[in-house]
Amino acid sequence: MGMDRNTIIGFVLIGALLITMFVINSRSNQAYMVEKKRIEDSIAATKPKVDSALLKADSRKADSLSKSSQKLPAAFITALAGAETFDTLENEFIKITFTNKGGQPREVELKNFKKFDGKSIVLGKGAFNKLSYTINSGENRTAETADISFVKTDKKINTDRSQSISFVLKDSAGKEIIHRYTLAQNSYMLDLNISVNGADKLFSQNSMNLLWQTEAEQAEKDLKYERGQTHICYLKNGNYDFEYLGSGNDKKFENTVDWLAVKQQFFVSGLITKNKMQSAIVKWILPADSLRIVTQTSASCRLSLAGGAITEIPLQLYYGPSDYSELSKSHNQMENIVPYGSGIFAFVKYINRHFLLPIFDFLRKNIASMGIVILLLTFLIRLITSPILYKSYLSGAKMKALKPEIDLLKAKFTDKAGKLDQQAFGMEQMKLWKTAGVSPLGGCLPALLQIPIFMSLYYFFQSNISLRGQNFLWAKDLAAYDSVATLPFSIPFYGDHISLFTITATLTSLIISIYSMSSMQDNTNPVMKYMPYIFPVLLLGVFNNLPSALTWYYTVSNTITLILQIVIQKYIINHEKILAQIDENRKKPVKQSKFQERLTAMQESNKKLQEMKKKNNK
């Protein structure tokens, strides 16, 4: 195994990982397409359209609001029938509009973020969004709080500068429900405390059936990719997990759940219960693309109430960015929502959180251009990994020095028909490497050691919201693909646009492959001969729809790798010293590990068996 072959194998390993990550990333997209096809088939078979039916149902429910008071006992004191009023709470980050219909949030504007088209990011907007629960409204009668007009009380500014607003529903018999919302300064978290007097009469079996519905509007330019990055997240039994959109249209929780959240590519809507949900059912659908809605999600949650007439239910609602530092403030594992590593690569999230993120944040706070921040971060990473790269090339140089002797061994164990005795050759080759002090894995292991950093950056540049909306060179948004031209058609596995950073990443990778091939020891093997060219071609399809921050990073990283490779091989590694070191190693006694001893014994045993078989055949 020569130096360049080791390098190539390293590239192949990384390529295999890239394909694996592409499959993982596209898993949700594939599931989305299956779910979309199922919905379209259902639409064609049933008529009317699913989404239209949803909207019509919501419209009918809205029309019935003015009549909802007829379901309530006359003793309930509500706002004037049909009179919907609005009020707001806001801080530096968000502006929340409330409606007295159900005493609930109507919509939330994120002040510091814009959609891809320049419009404001608004979460929880539309008739589908709801926060409601069922109460006993009379004998054998129930009502949904979302259908009832609460009475709004005046807003308050508290001593800690937080703002509060309350909505009240009560009757002459003393039963009372109060929704008190509190918004702190510099926070995306909204506190909701539901106080109930007469809970034993308003609720059955000491439990509340809470319905939370949320509709996620498209915020990024690529709806399909945004859906692929959208998850239904939850904390169950103290363990975080998530579901891909389309992997199923419902999720049942038989045990306690701390919180539920809908995480779009960069924004989160979450429901947090401080006393846990005893059980829950979450359902979601993927509306037609024309509606520009990522998903519609409904969560039916059962909350246990303390026995007695008076009780309180503390809840929280998060409306904000998928930002690690912001979500960490909740102290309930919501920071796991930011996908800095998952599946078999879940361990890289610790590299991202505790190594890459602090360095990245330091650089972006001191450097205006985000593209230059990525460039400097790449320089730092390549500097840290350069000793590993040097070890790889040094091992390759040692292998190259032994090539003449390896060729002699091949000739020795090749019969007249040109067939190589692989087992005998392998044993002698291992002995040669051992006496020369060369490890056959010396070039492969360094490549494997770089994989955690490689995969960390793969996740990091797809998930970091700081890149969103940042432009660099021709890329208008480093959190999305850069497009220098739009094609009039879509190419399978490539797309309908040309990403220039993907092309530069591919070209630099191709140059590295060509340089490696030019000095490759054994280029007669057709697999090894063409393998270096396959990986760069794969980059075109895999990276064309990925964030330009990632493809810009690979462009810089490949360029640095090529320069380091040339410098190390041409000016640092001394081939005469390597030959001298190999000769010196041969003079030393060879000590084998127990594993090597067992391996050698096994090879000797197999050799004897092969010889006996040959004798018997004769």
C-alpha positions in Angstrom: 0.0 0.0 0.0 1.8 3.1 -1.2 1.6 6.7 -0.1 -0.8 7.8 -2.8 -2.9 4.7 -2.5 -3.4 5.4 1.3 -4.4 9.0 0.4 -6.8 7.6 -2.2 -8.3 5.1 0.3 -8.7 8.0 2.7 -10.6 9.9 0.1 -12.7 6.9 -0.7 -13.6 6.5 3.0 -14.6 10.2 3.2 -16.5 9.8 0.0 -18.4 6.8 1.4 -19.2 8.9 4.5 -20.4 11.7 2.3 -22.7 9.4 0.5 -23.9 8.0 3.8 -24.7 11.6 5.0 -26.4 12.4 1.7 -28.6 9.3 2.2 -29.3 10.3 5.8 -30.1 13.9 4.8 -32.2 12.8 1.9 -34.0 10.3 4.1 -36.5 12.9 5.1 -36.8 14.2 1.6 -37.6 10.7 0.3 -40.1 10.2 3.1 -41.5 13.6 2.2 -41.9 12.6 -1.4 -43.7 9.3 -0.4 -46.0 11.3 1.9 -46.6 13.9 -0.8 -47.5 11.1 -3.3 -49.8 9.5 -0.8 -51.6 12.9 -0.2 -51.8 13.5 -4.0 -53.3 10.1 -4.6 -55.8 10.7 -1.8 -56.7 14.0 -3.3 -57.3 12.5 -6.7 -59.4 9.7 -5.2 -61.5 11.5 -2.8 -61.9 15.2 -3.7 -62.0 17.8 -2.4 -58.3 18.5 -1.6 -57.0 17.7 1.8 -55.7 21.2 2.4 -58.8 22.9 1.1 -60.9 20.8 3.4 -58.7 21.8 6.3 -59.0 25.4 5.5 -62.8 25.1 5.0 -63.1 23.3 8.3 -61.2 26.1 10.1 -63.3 28.6 8.3 -66.5 27.0 9.5 -65.2 26.8 13.0 -64.3 30.5 12.8 -67.8 31.3 11.6 -69.2 29.4 14.6 -67.2 31.4 17.1 -69.9 34.0 17.4 -72.4 31.3 18.2 -70.2 29.5 20.7 -71.6 31.4 23.7 -74.9 29.5 23.1 -73.1 26.4 24.3 -72.1 28.0 27.6 -74.2 28.5 30.6 -75.6 32.0 30.9 -73.6 32.4 34.1 -70.3 32.6 32.2 -69.1 36.1 31.8 -67.5 36.5 28.4 -66.6 39.3 26.0 -69.4 40.5 23.7 -70.4 37.8 21.3 -68.3 38.1 18.1 -66.2 40.9 19.3 -62.6 39.7 18.7 -59.9 42.0 20.2 -56.1 42.0 19.9 -53.3 43.1 22.1 -49.5 42.7 22.1 -46.4 42.0 24.2 -43.0 42.7 22.8 -39.4 42.9 23.6 -36.2 43.4 21.6 -36.6 40.0 19.9 -40.2 39.2 19.3 -43.7 40.8 19.1 -46.6 38.6 20.1 -50.1 39.4 19.1 -52.9 37.9 21.3 -56.5 37.4 20.7 -59.3 37.2 23.3 -60.8 34.3 21.4 -59.5 31.5 23.6 -57.1 33.9 25.3 -54.2 32.7 23.2 -51.4 33.9 20.9 -52.5 34.8 17.4 -49.1 35.3 15.8 -45.4 35.9 16.7 -43.1 38.2 14.7 -39.4 37.6 15.0 -37.9 41.1 14.8 -34.3 40.3 13.9 -35.0 37.8 11.0 -36.5 38.0 7.5 -37.8 35.4 5.1 -35.9 34.6 1.9 -38.2 37.2 0.1 -37.4 40.0 2.6 -40.7 39.7 4.5 -40.9 39.3 8.3 -40.6 35.9 9.9 -44.0 35.2 11.5 -44.6 32.0 13.5 -48.0 30.8 14.5 -49.9 32.7 11.9 -53.1 31.5 10.4 -56.4 29.9 11.4 -54.8 26.5 11.9 -52.7 27.6 14.8 -54.3 27.0 18.2 -53.7 26.5 21.9 -56.9 25.2 23.4 -58.3 22.7 25.9 -61.7 21.2 26.8 -63.8 22.3 29.8 -67.1 21.2 31.2 -69.6 23.9 30.1 -72.7 22.3 31.6 -74.4 19.0 32.3 -73.1 16.5 29.8 -71.7 19.4 27.7 -68.2 20.5 26.9 -66.6 23.4 25.1 -63.2 24.3 23.6 -61.6 27.4 25.1 -60.4 28.4 21.7 -64.1 29.0 20.9 -64.8 31.2 23.9 -64.3 34.9 24.2 -62.2 35.7 27.3 -62.1 39.0 29.0 -58.8 40.8 28.6 -57.2 42.6 31.5 -54.7 45.4 31.3 -51.1 44.8 30.5 -48.6 45.1 33.3 -44.9 45.9 33.5 -43.3 44.0 36.3 -40.4 45.0 38.5 -38.0 42.9 36.5 -39.1 44.8 33.3 -41.0 41.8 32.0 -44.5 42.4 30.6 -47.7 40.5 31.4 -51.2 40.3 30.0 -54.1 38.2 31.3 -57.3 36.8 29.9 -60.1 35.8 32.3 -63.1 33.5 32.0 -65.4 33.3 35.0 -69.0 32.7 36.1 -71.2 34.0 38.9 -70.8 30.8 40.9 -67.0 31.4 41.4 -65.5 29.2 38.8 -62.7 31.1 37.1 -59.9 30.5 34.5 -57.0 32.9 34.1 -54.4 32.8 31.3 -51.5 34.9 32.4 -48.7 35.4 29.8 -45.3 36.9 30.8 -42.6 37.9 28.4 -39.2 38.7 29.8 -36.7 41.1 28.3 -34.2 39.6 25.8 -36.0 36.3 25.5 -37.8 34.2 23.0 -39.6 32.2 25.7 -43.2 33.1 26.6 -44.4 32.0 30.1 -48.1 30.9 30.4 -49.6 30.2 33.7 -53.2 28.8 33.7 -54.9 29.4 37.0 -58.2 27.5 37.6 -60.7 28.0 40.4 -63.3 25.2 40.2 -61.0 22.7 38.5 -63.0 19.8 40.0 -66.0 20.9 38.1 -64.4 22.3 34.9 -62.3 19.2 34.3 -63.0 15.5 34.5 -60.7 12.9 36.1 -58.2 15.5 37.3 -56.7 15.9 33.8 -56.6 18.5 31.1 -56.7 17.6 27.4 -54.6 20.3 25.8 -54.5 20.8 22.0 -51.5 22.6 20.4 -51.6 23.2 16.7 -48.9 25.0 14.8 -48.3 25.7 11.1 -44.8 26.3 9.9 -44.7 28.7 6.9 -41.8 28.5 4.4 -39.0 30.7 5.4 -36.1 29.6 3.1 -35.9 29.7 -0.7 -35.8 25.9 -1.2 -39.0 24.4 0.3 -37.9 20.8 -0.4 -34.6 21.3 1.4 -36.3 23.2 4.3 -38.6 20.2 4.7 -35.6 17.9 4.7 -34.2 19.9 7.6 -37.5 20.1 9.5 -38.1 17.7 12.5 -40.7 17.0 15.1 -38.6 17.2 18.3 -39.3 16.0 21.8 -37.9 15.2 25.2 -39.2 11.9 26.5 -38.2 10.3 29.8 -35.3 12.7 30.0 -34.0 11.7 26.5 -34.0 13.9 23.4 -35.1 12.5 20.1 -36.8 13.7 16.8 -38.8 12.4 13.9 -38.3 13.3 10.2 -41.2 14.8 8.3 -42.9 12.1 6.3 -41.4 9.2 8.3 -44.9 8.7 9.6 -47.9 11.0 10.1 -48.2 10.5 13.9 -46.2 9.8 17.0 -47.7 8.4 20.2 -46.2 8.9 23.6 -47.5 6.6 26.3 -45.1 7.9 28.9 -44.2 11.4 30.1 -43.0 14.1 27.8 -41.3 17.3 28.9 -41.7 19.3 25.7 -42.6 19.1 22.0 -41.3 21.3 19.2 -41.5 21.8 15.5 -38.1 22.7 14.2 -37.9 24.2 10.8 -34.5 24.6 9.1 -33.6 27.6 11.3 -36.7 28.4 13.5 -38.5 26.6 16.3 -42.0 26.6 17.8 -42.2 24.7 21.0 -44.5 23.8 23.9 -42.9 23.2 27.2 -44.8 21.7 30.2 -43.0 22.3 33.5 -45.0 19.4 35.2 -44.7 17.1 32.2 -47.3 15.7 29.8 -48.6 12.3 31.0 -49.2 11.2 27.4 -49.4 12.8 23.9 -50.2 12.1 20.3 -48.5 14.2 17.6 -49.8 14.2 14.1 -48.5 16.2 11.1 -49.3 16.6 7.4 -47.4 18.1 4.5 -49.6 20.5 2.6 -49.3 21.1 -1.2 -46.2 23.0 -2.2 -48.3 25.8 -3.7 -49.4 26.7 -0.2 -45.8 27.4 0.9 -46.3 25.7 4.2 -43.6 23.3 5.5 -45.9 21.3 7.8 -49.1 21.5 9.9 -48.6 19.8 13.3 -51.2 18.9 15.9 -50.4 17.7 19.4 -53.0 16.3 21.8 -51.5 16.3 25.3 -52.9 15.0 28.6 -51.8 17.0 31.6 -52.5 15.8 35.2 -54.0 18.3 37.6 -53.6 18.4 41.3 -56.8 17.3 43.1 -59.1 20.0 44.4 -60.9 23.1 43.2 -57.8 25.3 42.8 -54.9 24.4 40.6 -52.3 26.0 38.3 -50.8 24.7 35.1 -47.4 26.3 34.3 -46.5 26.2 30.6 -44.0 27.8 28.3 -44.0 28.6 24.6 -40.8 29.1 22.6 -40.9 31.1 19.4 -37.5 31.8 18.1 -34.3 30.7 16.2 -32.8 27.3 16.2 -29.8 28.8 18.0 -27.7 26.7 20.4 -27.0 29.5 22.9 -30.6 30.7 23.0 -32.0 27.2 23.4 -29.5 26.4 26.1 -31.0 29.1 28.3 -34.1 26.8 28.8 -32.0 24.3 30.8 -34.1 21.4 29.6 -32.0 20.0 26.7 -33.7 22.1 24.0 -30.2 22.9 22.6 -30.3 19.4 21.2 -32.8 20.7 18.6 -29.8 22.2 16.8 -28.7 19.2 14.7 -24.9 19.4 15.3 -24.7 15.6 15.0 -27.1 12.7 14.9 -27.3 9.0 14.2 -23.9 7.2 14.0 -22.3 10.7 14.0 -24.1 11.9 17.1 -20.7 12.2 18.9 -19.5 15.0 16.7 -22.0 17.4 18.3 -19.6 17.7 21.2 -16.8 18.8 18.8 -19.2 21.4 17.3 -20.5 22.7 20.6 -17.3 22.9 22.6 -14.7 23.4 20.0 -15.9 24.7 16.6 -18.7 26.9 17.9 -16.7 29.0 20.4 -13.9 29.6 17.8 -16.5 30.5 15.2 -18.3 32.9 17.5 -15.1 34.6 18.5 -14.1 35.1 14.8 -17.5 36.3 13.6 -17.6 38.9 16.5 -14.3 40.4 15.3 -14.5 40.0 11.5 -17.2 41.5 9.4 -17.1 39.1 6.4 -18.6 35.6 7.2 -16.7 34.2 4.2 -13.4 35.3 5.7 -14.5 33.8 9.1 -14.9 30.4 7.3 -11.6 30.8 5.6 -9.7 31.5 8.9 -11.6 28.7 10.6 -10.4 26.4 7.8 -6.8 27.5 8.1 -7.0 26.8 11.9 -8.4 23.3 11.3 -5.9 22.4 8.7 -3.1 23.7 10.9 -4.4 21.4 13.7 -4.7 18.4 11.4 -1.4 19.0 9.5 0.6 16.6 11.8 -1.9 13.9 11.0 -1.5 14.7 7.3 2.3 14.6 7.6 2.2 11.2 9.3 0.1 9.9 6.4 2.5 11.2 3.7 5.5 9.9 5.7 4.0 6.5 5.9 3.4 6.6 2.1 7.0 7.7 1.5 8.2 4.6 3.5 6.0 2.4 1.5 7.3 3.9 -1.7 10.9 3.2 -0.6 10.0 -0.5 -0.1 8.4 -0.8 -3.5 11.4 -2.3 -5.3 11.5 -5.1 -2.7 7.7 -5.6 -2.9 8.0 -6.0 -6.6 10.7 -8.7 -6.1 8.4 -10.5 -3.7 5.6 -10.4 -6.3 7.9 -11.9 -8.9 9.0 -14.6 -6.5 5.5 -15.8 -5.7 4.1 -15.5 -9.2 4.0 -18.8 -11.1 4.7 -19.3 -14.8 1.0 -18.8 -15.6 1.2 -15.3 -14.0 -0.9 -16.2 -11.0 0.2 -14.6 -7.7 0.1 -16.7 -4.5 -1.7 -14.1 -2.5 -1.3 -15.9 0.8 2.4 -16.5 0.6 3.0 -13.0 -0.8 1.0 -11.5 2.0 2.9 -13.2 4.7 6.3 -12.2 3.3 5.1 -8.6 2.7 4.0 -8.4 6.4 7.4 -9.6 7.4 9.1 -7.1 5.2 7.0 -4.2 6.6 7.7 -5.4 10.2 11.4 -5.6 9.8 11.5 -2.2 8.1 9.4 -0.7 10.9 6.6 0.3 8.6 2.9 0.0 9.5 0.6 -1.0 6.7 -2.1 1.1 8.2 0.1 4.2 8.6 -1.6 6.0 5.7 -5.2 4.9 6.4 -5.4 5.6 10.1 -4.5 9.3 9.7 -7.3 9.7 7.2 -9.7 8.0 9.6 -8.7 10.4 12.4 -9.7 13.3 10.2 -13.2 12.0 9.8 -14.7 13.4 13.0 -13.6 17.0 12.1 -14.8 16.4 8.5 -18.3 15.3 9.7 -18.4 18.0 12.4 -18.1 20.7 9.7 -20.6 18.9 7.5 -23.3 19.3 10.3 -22.0 22.7 11.5 -22.4 24.6 8.3 -25.9 23.2 7.7 -27.2 24.1 11.1 -25.6 27.3 12.3 -28.1 30.1 12.0 -25.4 32.8 12.1 -24.7 32.0 8.4 -28.3 32.7 7.4 -28.6 35.8 5.2 -24.8 36.3 5.1 -23.4 37.0 1.6 -19.9 36.4 0.3 -18.6 36.9 -3.2 -21.4 35.7 -5.5 -23.3 33.8 -2.8 -26.2 35.8 -1.5 -26.9 33.5 1.5 -24.2 31.2 2.9 -26.9 29.1 4.6 -28.3 28.1 1.2 -26.8 27.0 -2.1 -25.2 29.6 -4.3 -26.6 29.8 -7.8 -24.9 31.5 -10.7 -27.3 30.1 -13.3 -30.7 28.4 -13.4 -31.3 25.6 -15.8 -34.5 25.3 -17.8 -34.7 21.6 -16.7 -33.8 19.5 -13.7 -30.9 17.0 -13.9 -31.4 13.9 -11.7 -29.2 13.8 -8.6 -27.9 17.3 -9.5 -30.8 19.8 -9.7 -32.0 22.8 -11.7 -29.2 25.2 -10.9 -25.4 25.6 -11.1 -23.6 26.2 -7.8 -20.2 27.8 -8.5 -18.8 26.9 -5.1 -19.7 23.3 -5.7 -17.7 23.4 -9.0 -14.7 25.0 -7.3 -14.8 22.3 -4.5 -15.1 19.6 -7.2 -12.2 21.0 -9.3 -9.8 21.4 -6.3 -10.7 17.8 -5.3 -10.0 16.6 -8.9 -6.6 18.4 -8.9 -5.6 16.6 -5.7 -6.6 13.3 -7.3 -4.7 14.0 -10.5 -1.6 15.0 -8.5 -1.9 11.8 -6.4 -2.2 9.7 -9.6 0.9 11.2 -11.2 3.1 9.7 -8.5 1.1 6.6 -7.7 3.2 3.5 -7.4 0.8 1.0 -9.0 -1.5 2.5 -11.5 -2.1 -0.8 -13.3 -5.1 -1.7 -11.1 -8.1 -0.4 -13.0 -10.1 0.1 -9.8 -7.4 2.2 -8.1 -6.7 3.9 -11.4 -10.2 5.4 -11.8 -11.4 5.5 -8.2 -9.8 9.0 -7.5 -12.0 10.5 -10.3 -15.2 9.0 -8.9 -15.1 11.0 -5.6 -14.9 14.5 -7.3 -17.8 13.6 -9.6 -19.9 12.5 -6.7 -19.3 16.0 -5.1 -21.2 17.6 -7.9 -24.4 15.8 -7.1 -24.0 15.6 -3.3 -23.0 19.3 -2.8 -25.0 21.1 -5.4 -28.0 21.7 -3.0 -26.0 22.1 0.2 -25.2 25.4 1.9 -22.6 27.5 0.1 -20.7 27.9 3.4 -20.0 24.2 3.2 -18.8 24.2 -0.4 -16.7 27.3 0.2 -15.1 25.5 3.2 -14.3 22.5 1.0 -12.8 24.7 -1.7 -10.5 26.4 0.8 -9.7 23.1 2.6 -8.9 21.3 -0.7 -6.6 24.1 -1.8 -4.7 24.0 1.5 -4.5 20.2 1.4 -3.0 20.4 -2.1 -0.4 23.0 -1.0 0.5 21.0 2.1 0.8 17.8 0.1 3.2 19.4 -2.4 5.3 21.1 0.3 5.5 18.0 2.6 6.3 15.6 -0.2 8.8 17.8 -2.1 10.5 19.9 0.6 10.0 18.3 4.1 10.1 14.5 3.7 13.8 13.4 3.1 13.8 10.2 1.1 17.4 9.4 1.9 16.8 9.7 5.6 13.8 7.4 5.2 15.9 4.7 3.5 18.5 5.1 6.3 15.9 4.8 9.0 14.5 1.6 7.3 18.0 0.1 7.2 18.4 1.0 10.9 15.1 -0.6 11.8 16.1 -3.8 10.2 19.1 -4.1 12.5 16.8 -4.0 15.6 15.2 -7.2 16.9 11.6 -7.5 15.8 9.1 -7.9 18.6 5.6 -9.1 17.7 2.5 -8.4 19.7 0.3 -11.3 20.7 -2.2 -10.4 18.0 0.6 -10.4 15.4 1.8 -13.8 16.7 -1.7 -15.3 16.4 -2.1 -13.8 13.0 1.3 -15.2 11.8 0.4 -18.6 13.3 -2.9 -18.5 11.5 -1.3 -17.6 8.2 1.3 -20.5 8.6 -1.5 -22.9 9.4 -3.5 -21.8 6.3 -0.3 -22.1 4.2 0.2 -25.7 5.4 -3.4 -26.6 4.6 -3.1 -25.2 1.1 0.1 -27.2 0.6 -1.6 -30.4 1.8 -4.6 -29.8 -0.5 -2.2 -29.4 -3.5 -0.5 -32.7 -2.6 -3.8 -34.5 -2.3 -5.0 -33.1 -5.6 -1.8 -34.3 -7.3 
